[in-house]
Amino acid sequence: MEYYAKLKELLEENMSEKGFKLWNAIDSSLTDIWSKPSSSTGKYHLKDGNRQPNIDEHVYDMAYVAAKLLRMFNVSKNSTEADVLFLAIALHDSLKYGETGNRPHTDKKHDRAAAEMISENQQTFTKLLTTEQYDILVDAVRFHSGQWSTDASIKDFNFGDRHHYAFFVHLLDMLSTNDLIKLPH
């Protein structure tokens, strides 16, 4: 789990102290799926044309790029604004293999499931985040699959109706899925 360790380090470096503690608590309460393939069929998310990355590598790719682009949103490291973005990235695929993590294939409705998990724990999240930040977090996780999100209407979906973090998380997800993120070794 080389990428999981790198992800934790990156999150600690970029999130607020309280935000990172919250993420650690959430991570320890969720089923560990970090070492599961990012695509259960092996058809998608391929790296270098043939290698199937695990979820930890996929999420690390996204978080790495986000850390480099924080200033694009005028967001400072170690702020609750950074927490919103990094929590959305870290949690977006947290229920990809179901609540217990033992589904043989990925759950096509994992975007909704993860957003609902966050919604069910609003009191926990709003100890750190404002109500507006919390709503952005839920929205970014719920719509991280863009027009293909469970709660989106393909023909009527428009990121103009969403907070820009939702679009950014979706963009990072698509870049990683299509092997367009090249990290230094």
C-alpha positions as CSV (number, residue, x, y, z in Angstrom):
1,M,0.0,0.0,0.0
2,E,2.7,2.4,-1.1
3,Y,0.1,4.9,-2.4
4,Y,-2.0,4.8,0.7
5,A,1.0,6.0,2.8
6,K,1.7,8.7,0.2
7,L,-1.9,9.7,0.2
8,K,-1.9,10.0,4.0
9,E,1.2,12.1,3.9
10,L,-0.2,14.4,1.3
11,L,-3.5,14.9,3.1
12,E,-1.6,15.7,6.4
13,E,0.5,18.2,4.6
14,N,-2.4,20.0,2.9
15,M,-5.4,19.7,5.3
16,S,-5.9,21.5,8.6
17,E,-4.9,19.6,11.7
18,K,-8.6,19.1,12.7
19,G,-9.5,18.2,9.1
20,F,-6.8,15.5,8.9
21,K,-7.9,14.1,12.3
22,L,-11.4,13.9,11.0
23,W,-10.3,12.1,7.8
24,N,-8.3,9.6,9.9
25,A,-11.3,8.9,12.1
26,I,-13.5,8.4,9.0
27,D,-10.9,6.3,7.3
28,S,-10.5,4.0,10.3
29,S,-14.3,3.5,10.5
30,L,-14.8,2.6,6.9
31,T,-14.0,-0.7,5.3
32,D,-10.5,-0.8,3.9
33,I,-10.8,-0.8,0.1
34,W,-7.6,1.1,-0.6
35,S,-5.9,-2.0,-2.1
36,K,-8.8,-3.0,-4.3
37,P,-8.7,-2.4,-8.0
38,S,-10.1,1.0,-9.2
39,S,-12.0,-1.1,-11.8
40,S,-13.4,-4.4,-10.7
41,T,-13.6,-5.7,-14.3
42,G,-10.1,-4.6,-15.2
43,K,-11.4,-2.8,-18.3
44,Y,-11.2,0.8,-17.0
45,H,-8.7,3.0,-15.2
46,L,-5.8,1.3,-16.9
47,K,-2.3,2.8,-16.5
48,D,0.2,2.6,-19.2
49,G,-2.3,0.8,-21.3
50,N,-2.4,-2.4,-19.3
51,R,-1.8,-2.0,-15.5
52,Q,-4.8,-1.9,-13.2
53,P,-4.2,0.6,-10.3
54,N,-5.7,0.2,-6.9
55,I,-8.0,2.8,-5.4
56,D,-5.2,4.3,-3.3
57,E,-3.2,5.1,-6.4
58,H,-6.2,6.6,-8.1
59,V,-7.1,8.8,-5.2
60,Y,-3.5,9.8,-4.7
61,D,-3.3,10.9,-8.3
62,M,-6.3,13.1,-7.8
63,A,-5.0,14.5,-4.5
64,Y,-1.5,15.2,-5.8
65,V,-2.9,17.3,-8.7
66,A,-5.3,19.1,-6.4
67,A,-2.5,20.0,-4.0
68,K,-0.6,21.6,-6.9
69,L,-3.6,23.5,-8.1
70,L,-5.1,24.9,-4.8
71,R,-4.0,28.4,-5.6
72,M,-6.2,28.2,-8.7
73,F,-9.1,28.4,-6.3
74,N,-7.4,30.9,-4.0
75,V,-7.4,28.2,-1.3
76,S,-4.6,28.1,1.3
77,K,-3.1,24.8,2.5
78,N,-4.2,23.7,6.0
79,S,-7.5,25.6,5.8
80,T,-11.0,24.3,6.1
81,E,-11.5,25.2,2.4
82,A,-8.7,22.8,1.6
83,D,-10.3,20.2,3.9
84,V,-13.5,20.3,1.9
85,L,-11.7,19.6,-1.4
86,F,-9.4,16.9,0.1
87,L,-12.3,15.2,2.0
88,A,-14.3,15.1,-1.3
89,I,-11.3,13.5,-3.1
90,A,-10.5,11.0,-0.3
91,L,-14.1,10.0,0.1
92,H,-15.4,10.0,-3.4
93,D,-14.8,6.2,-4.0
94,S,-15.0,5.1,-0.4
95,L,-18.1,3.0,-1.0
96,K,-17.1,1.8,-4.4
97,Y,-17.3,-1.8,-3.3
98,G,-20.3,-1.3,-1.1
99,E,-20.7,-0.4,2.6
100,T,-18.9,-3.6,3.7
101,G,-16.4,-3.5,0.9
102,N,-17.1,-7.0,-0.1
103,R,-19.0,-6.6,-3.4
104,P,-17.4,-8.6,-6.2
105,H,-17.9,-5.6,-8.6
106,T,-18.0,-1.9,-8.0
107,D,-21.3,-0.3,-7.1
108,K,-22.5,1.9,-9.9
109,K,-24.4,4.0,-7.3
110,H,-21.3,4.5,-5.0
111,D,-21.4,8.2,-5.7
112,R,-24.9,8.5,-4.1
113,A,-24.0,6.0,-1.3
114,A,-20.9,8.0,-0.3
115,A,-22.8,11.3,-0.4
116,E,-25.6,9.8,1.8
117,M,-23.0,8.5,4.2
118,I,-21.7,12.0,4.6
119,S,-25.3,13.3,4.9
120,E,-26.0,10.9,7.7
121,N,-23.0,12.2,9.6
122,Q,-23.7,15.9,9.1
123,Q,-23.2,16.7,12.8
124,T,-19.7,15.3,12.7
125,F,-18.7,17.2,9.6
126,T,-20.2,20.5,10.8
127,K,-18.0,20.4,13.9
128,L,-15.2,21.3,11.4
129,L,-17.0,22.8,8.4
130,T,-19.5,25.5,8.0
131,T,-22.9,24.4,6.7
132,E,-22.1,25.9,3.3
133,Q,-18.7,23.9,3.2
134,Y,-20.5,20.8,4.3
135,D,-23.1,21.2,1.4
136,I,-20.2,21.6,-1.1
137,L,-18.6,18.4,0.2
138,V,-21.8,16.4,-0.2
139,D,-22.4,17.9,-3.7
140,A,-18.8,17.2,-4.8
141,V,-19.0,13.6,-3.7
142,R,-22.5,13.1,-5.1
143,F,-21.6,14.4,-8.5
144,H,-18.0,13.2,-8.9
145,S,-19.2,11.1,-11.8
146,G,-20.5,14.2,-13.6
147,Q,-23.4,13.5,-16.0
148,W,-23.1,9.8,-15.2
149,S,-23.7,10.4,-11.5
150,T,-26.6,8.4,-10.0
151,D,-28.5,11.6,-9.1
152,A,-27.8,13.4,-12.4
153,S,-30.1,13.6,-15.4
154,I,-27.7,12.9,-18.3
155,K,-29.7,15.2,-20.7
156,D,-30.2,18.0,-18.3
157,F,-27.0,17.8,-16.2
158,N,-24.9,21.0,-16.1
159,F,-21.9,21.7,-13.8
160,G,-23.1,25.4,-13.8
161,D,-25.7,24.2,-11.3
162,R,-23.0,22.8,-9.0
163,H,-20.2,24.3,-6.9
164,H,-16.9,24.4,-8.9
165,Y,-15.4,21.8,-6.5
166,A,-17.9,19.2,-7.9
167,F,-16.5,19.9,-11.4
168,F,-12.9,19.8,-10.2
169,V,-13.3,16.5,-8.4
170,H,-15.0,15.1,-11.5
171,L,-12.3,16.4,-13.8
172,L,-9.5,14.9,-11.5
173,D,-11.4,11.6,-11.5
174,M,-11.7,11.6,-15.3
175,L,-8.0,12.6,-15.7
176,S,-6.9,9.7,-13.5
177,T,-9.3,7.2,-15.0
178,N,-8.0,8.0,-18.5
179,D,-4.3,7.8,-17.4
180,L,-3.7,11.5,-18.0
181,I,-2.1,12.3,-14.7
182,K,1.7,11.7,-14.9
183,L,3.4,11.9,-11.5
184,P,7.1,12.3,-10.9
185,H,8.7,9.1,-9.7
